[in-house]
């Protein structure tokens, strides 16, 4: 017996993807992504469009940590980059 259910791909605010029967509205917190078809077709679509399965908030935190770990941009200490002192005392 084959599964004749038509599925739709749904996405939440964390950019996580799931399959949901197309005949019903997705649960709260999920929105229809726009692709529908057989379970196999939907799974193949999800594999193409969602290569990094980590939640969006985690990806953002890791990116911020990486930016902070790399530190500030190097400072140009050549003579032309150092302003002359203008303090009168």
C-alpha positions, 0 to 999 in steps of 0.5 A: 500500500502506497502513501497517497498523502500530499505533504507541504514543507513548513518552516518555523522562526528558527528556520527549521523545516518539517513536513506537514500534511497539505490538507491541514494548516500547520501548527502554531509557530510554523508557516507554509514554505511553498513546496508540496508533494510526496513525502520523498519529494518534500524530503529531497526539497528539504535536503536541498534548501536546508543544508545547515540544520542548526537553529537560526539562533545558534548559528547567529550566536556562533557567528557572533562568537567567531567575530569576537574571537577574531578581535578588532581589525589591526591598527595601522601604526605607520608614521603616516597613520599616527596623528601628530600631538596637538595638546598645548600645556 
